[in-house]
Amino acid sequence: MSINKEQIKIALIAIMIGSILCLHYLTFPGLGHYHAVYRMLFYMPLVLGSLWFGMKGTAYVCISVSVLFFPYAITQWQGFSFEDFYRLLEGVLYIVIALILGFLVEKERKKHRALVRAESLAAVGKEVSEIAHDMKTPLMAIGGLANQVSKKLGQDDPDQKKLGIVIQETARLESMVREMLDFGKPLKIEPTETKFNDLVLDSVKIAQTIAKKKDVEMETDLDTSVSTVFLDGPRVKQAFLNLMTNAVQASSAGENVVVRTSLENSWVILEVVDYGCGITKEHQESIFRPFFSTKDEGTGLGLGIVKKIVKSHGGDISFHPNPEKGVTFTVRFPFRAEM
């Protein structure tokens, strides 16, 4: 059976704790200066546990040391003497340092993961942009030539249907290329004073064309107190359309998609609610990850682009499962905040 690095690290920490405890239990109690040094040694597995396993490692080491050292501390208890008070204070300090150390290490780990993710996305974006740029020109040529040939063919021509498929699929590929270009290139935001509800209604009208094909009803519940915000209208509209299109595609015939706006303190909020298949727990952490998709078609960049647009406005996007079924995506923008 192979032993991985994590198991070796756990074994090393366990050996260190066990060795230090043996020193305590096997050393004559009267040799207080030795025991004081041994207690200091407990910081070694604590530091290693936090560095290797974060807050979880810190907690396990702290609890293990406390529980295993407790029987020895009880046998040496002298009725709350100065030595007892000193050892108790030492124990409290050990726990406090453990919590602080675990918190700092976990915070640094999150920063490191975010930095690595940002660098990876930048590299992926660059490669995607180059590929998409190379694909754009031939696709436009194919689409343009196919349309020209289609106009010259009669409607009854047996090849008209085949050509229609070529045009349709070329348009789909062009849409995917546009998504890849949007994801790959740096986002330049040009905010202007925009009527938020009007922007939402414009997006709903466009999404309704897709909804009608699926027999899905689009409903709106707009807060009239929401007035103007400083946003890049075309960019935000693109984000709203992506969310609404996803909601429609996740819904079955006869179901509704609800689009709702509201105000909350200094935030203006858009909610897109669907009652479709929802998002499984195993996919929830990956839903905004580039190229991740549960659909057979598409690039898997839609939600990634939405998040990029929202974040560039100082906003936030989140989602949660509905109590009955489906999911609600919530977008928050700073209200009346000039960019």
N, C-alpha and C positions, 0 to 999 in steps of 0.2 A: 504494500500500500504506500503510495507516494505522500510525502509530507510537504505542504506548501509553506511559503514564507510566513503567512499569517499564523499558522499553527506553531512555527518555531518561535515567533515573537511572543505569543501567549505563553508558551512553555518557559521561555526565558524570564518573563515577568513573574510567573508562578514560582520558579526556582529562587529568584531573588527574594520574594516575599517570604517563602518558606525558610530560606537560609537566615534571614534577619530575625524571624520569629524563633528559630532554634537558638540563635545567640542569646535572645532574651530569656527563654525558658531554661537554658542550660547554664547561664551565668549566675553566680551567687547574687541574691537580691541586694546584699549590702554594698556591692560595687556599683554605686549609683552613677559614677562618672562614665562607666562602660555603657550602662543602659541609656544614658543621655546621648551618647554617640550612636548607639544602635537605632534610637528613635529617629535621629537625623537621616539615617540610611534609608528610611521608608520613603524619602522624597525621590530616590532614584527610580524605583518602579513607577512612581506617580508620574514623573516627567516622561518616562518612556511610554507609559500607557497613553498619556495625552497626545504625545507626538505621533504615535503610531495609529491610534484608534479614535482620536478626538474626544469629545465629551463622553461618549460611551465608555471608552477606555479609562478615562479619569474616574468616572462613577464606579466602575467595577473594581478598580484598584483601591479606591477610597473605602468602599463598603467592605471589601475583603480584608483589608488591613484593620479596619475598625472592629469587625466581628471577631477576627482571629486573635487580635491583641486584647480584647475585652476580658477574657478569663484571667490573663496575667495581671491586668490592671486591678481586677477585683481582689486577687490574692494579695496584692501589695497595698490595698486601701488601708489608710491609717486614721480614719475618722475625720477626713477633710483637713488634714495637716497642710503645712506650707508646700510640702512635696506633692501632696494630692492635688492642691490647687494649681501648682505649676504644670503637672502632667495633664490635668483637665484643660488648662489654657492652651497647652501645646496641641492637644487633640482638636480643639475648636479651630485653632490657627491652621492646622493641617487640612481640615475640611474646607475652610474658607479659601485657602490657597489652591486647593484642588478645584473648587468651583470657578475661581478666577482664571486659573490656567486652562481649564477645559473650555471656558467661554472664549478666551483669546485665541486658542488654537482653532476652535471651530469657526470663529469669525475669519481668521486668516485663511483657512481652508476654503471657505465660501468665496472669498475675494480671489483666491488663486483659481478656483473652478470657473468663476465668472470671466477672469482674464483669459484663461485657456479657451473658453467657449467663444469669447469675442474674437480672439485671434483665429480660431478655426473657422468661424463664420465669415470673417473677412477673407480668408484664403479661399473658402468655398465660393463665396460671392464673386471673387475675381475670376476663378476658373469658369463658373457658370456663365458669367457675363461674356467671356471670350467665346465660349461654345455657342451661346445664343446669338451673338453678333455674327458668327460665321454661318449660322443656320438661317438668319433673317433674310438675306438677299436671295438665295435660291428658292426659299419658300414663297417669297413675294413674286418671283418670276413664274413659278409653277402655277400659283393662284391666278396671276394675271393672264397667262397664256391659256389656262383652262377656261377662264371666263370668256375670252375671245372666241375660242373654238366652240363653246356652248352657244354663243349668240348666232354663230353661222349654221349650226345644226338645227334642223327642224324639231319641233316638239315631239313628233312621232318617231323620230330617229331612235333605233334600238340602243345606240351608244349614248344617248342623252342621259339615261339613268346612271350609267357607269361614270360618266363625266361629272354628274351631280355629286356622286360619292367622293370623287377626287377633290372637287371644290370644297365640299363639306369638311373632309378630313384635313385638307390644307389649311382651312380657316381655323380648325381646332389646334393644329400644330403652331400656327402663327400666334394664337392666344397663349399657348404654353411658352413660346419664345418671349412674348411680352412680359409674362410673369417672371421668367428667369432674368430678363434684363432689369425689371423693376427691383428684383431682389438683389442683383449683383451690383448695381450702380449706387453711389452715395446719394442719400435722400436730401434734396434741397427743399426746404419748407419756405413758402411765401405766404404767411398768414395775412388775412384781411378780415374786416368785420363781416361776419357771416350770420345769417338767420338760421339758427340750428335746426328748428323744426322744418323749415322749408327744404333744407339740405336732406333731411331724413325723408320727407315726402317725395322728393325727386328720386331718391334711391329706391323707395318702395315702388314707385311707378315703373321703373325699369325692371325691378325684380319680379313684378307681377306678370310680365310676359313669360318668364320661366315657370312661375307658379301655375299659370293657366294650363300650360302643357302637362303638368303633373296633377291637375285638378286639386291644387292646394290653395287655400284661401289666405290672403294677406290681411291682417287686421292691424289698426294703429290705435294707440292710446297715448296721445301727446299732451304733455303738460303745457298749458298756454302761458304759464309764467316764465317759461324758457324763452329768452329773447335772443340777443346776439352774442356771439363769442368770436374770438380771434383765432381763426383756423385757416389752413390751406384747403379751401373748399374742394377742388378736384381730387386732391390726395385723400381727404377724409371720406369723400363720396365713394372713392374706390374701395376703401376699407369697409364702409357700410355695405356696399354691394357684395363684397366677398362674404361677409357674415350672413347676409340675407340669402344669398345663393346657397351657401352651405346649409342653412336652416331648411330651405325648400327641398334641397336634394336629400336631406335626412328624413323628410316627412313622407308619409304615404298618402295616396289619393284620399280626399275627404277630410284631411287634417288641416289645422290652422297654424299659421306662423304669426306671432304677435310681436309688433314693434312698439316699444314704449320709451318715452322720454320723461325725465324728472330732474328736479334740483335737489341737491343734498349739500348743505353748507356752501362751500366755495367750489363745488363741482357740478358740472352738467353731465347727466348720465343717459346713455342709450342702452336699452336691453332688447335683445333679440331672442325670443322664446320659441322653441319648437317642441313638438310632442312626438318626435320620431324615435329612432332606435337608441339614441343616447350615445354616451362614450363609456366604454368599459374601463374598469379600474386600471387594468394593465396598460391602457393607452393614454390615460389622463396626464401622465408626466411628459409624454412625447408629443402632445397635440400641437404645440407651437414649434416643434423641431423641424428645420428645413428638410424637405423631401419625404417627410413622414405623411402617409395617407392610408386610410382604410378603404378608399375607393379604388376601383379598377382603372379609372381614368384620372388625368390631371398630374401636376408636377409635385403636389404636396407642399407647395410654397404659399398657398393662399393665406393661411392663418399666420404664417411667418411674416408675410408682407403687411398684414393687418397690424400685428404687434409692432413692427418697425415704424409704421406710420403713426400709430397711437403714441408710442414712446417718444418719437421725435417732437411731439406736441406737448411733452411733459405730462402725458396722460397715463392711464393704466388699463389693462384688459384682463379679465378673469372669467371663469365659468363655474357653474355648479349644476349638478343633476337636479331635475325637477322632482317633487315628491311623488308624482304619478308616473310620468315617463318623459323622456326627452331631456333637453338641456337648455340652460339660459346663459348666453354670453352677455357680459356687462362691460361696457366701455365708459371710462370716466375721463373727462377733460376739465382742466382748470377753467372756472367760469369767469369770463371777461378778462382773462389774463393776456395782456399783450405780449407777443413773442419778441 
